[in-house]
């Protein structure tokens, strides 16, 4: 059970770090493009908006649909770097073997995964949930010893 928990926890924590870093870089780039549009990017954005308006008109959907909401890039970047840090804590907590306090490090990983699932929202919740299951397995296996 301990080995399975380490595999699941470390695999999803590593994947979560990669996803968070990718999201962070993409958000920074999109924010930069929004603040400093060049002519080519501006024409592409305008053409995609007109195509979207045509599709919405064909489907008889309101323009106040969720797809037209502004993206808060600073919030997305904050969630991404906090998520990457919490996934790092989960990864270390699952993989570290401390002989004296064998329950302490997996319990820190469990708390970090729980906080990450709550704070970072729906985008990272699945990865944090799976990391929570893996770190929980490690914590329960260490508790039985």
N, C-alpha and C positions, 0 to 999 in steps of 0.2 A: 504494500500500500504506500509505503514511503517512497519507493522508487517510481511508482506510477505518478504520485503527486509531484515529485520533482520534475519528471518529464513533462507533464501537462502544464505545471506552473511556469517552468522555464521556457517552454516552447511558446506559450501565449504571451508571456512577459516580453520575450525577445521580439515577437511579431508586433506587439503593442508599441515597443520602442521605435521600430521601423515605421509603423503607421503614423505615430505621433510626429516623428521627425519629417516625414514626407508631408504631412498636413501643415506643419509649421513652415516649411520652405514654400509650399504652394500658396499658403495664405499671405506670406510676406511678398511673394512675387505678384499675386493678384492685387494686393493693396498698393504696391508700387505702380502697377499698371493703371489702377483706378485714379491715383493721385497725379500721375504724370503720363497722360495718354499721348501717344504719338499718332500721326495721321492714319497709319495703316491699322493700328489696333482700334482706333476710334471708328473707322469705317467698318471693321469686322464686328464690333460691338453693336453699331447701329443696324447693320444688316441682319444680325441674329435677333435683335429686338423686333425688327419689322417682321421677320419670319415667325417669331413667337406670337406676335400680335395677330398675324394671319391665322395661325393654328388655333389660338384661343377664340378668335371670331368664328371659325368653322365649328368649334365645339360648343359655342354659346356659353363660355365661362366668363366670370367677372374678371376685370382687370385687377381686382383686389385679392386675387388668388395668392396663395403662399409662394408661388414661383416668382412673383414680382417683388417680394420683400427684399430690403437691402441686407446684405451680409455684413455682420459686424466682424471685421477681420481682426481687430485687436482682441476681442473675446475669443475668437477661434485660436489665435496664436497663444493666448494665455492658457487656454485649456490644453493646447498641444504640448507646450513645454512643461506644464505641471503634470500632465499625463505621462510624458517621457520620464520625468523624475520619479513619479510614483511607480511606474513599471520597472525602473531601475532598482528601487527599493524592494519591490516584490521579487525581482530576479536574484538580488543578493540575499534576501531573507530565505528564499527557497533553497538556494545552492550552498549557503554557508553551513558548515557543520561545527557547532560550538559544543564541545563535550559537556561542559558544566551546565549550561542553560539550554538544553536541547529544545525546550518548548518556546523559549523567548523569541528567537529569530523567526520561526514560522508564524508566530502570532503577530509580529510586526508586519510581516508580509500580508497576513489576512487583513489587518487594519488598513494598510496602504491600499490594498485592492478594493476594500469596501469604500474608503474615502474617494478613491479614483472613480468608482462606478457612480457615486453620488455626485461628485463635483464636475466631472468631465462630460457628463451628459450621455445622450443616446448614442452618439457616434462611436464612443469607445466602450460603451457599457458591456457589449458582448465579450470583448477581449478581457476587460477587468473581471467579468463574471467567471470566465473560464480560469483566469489566473487565481481568482478567489477559491474556486473549487480545488485547484491543484495545491495551493498553499494550505488550504484547510485539511486536505488529505495528509500532507506532511506534518501539520500540527497535531492531528489526531494520532498518527503513527508514532510521533515522538512522545506523546502523552502516555501511550500504552507501555513504553519502555521503562 
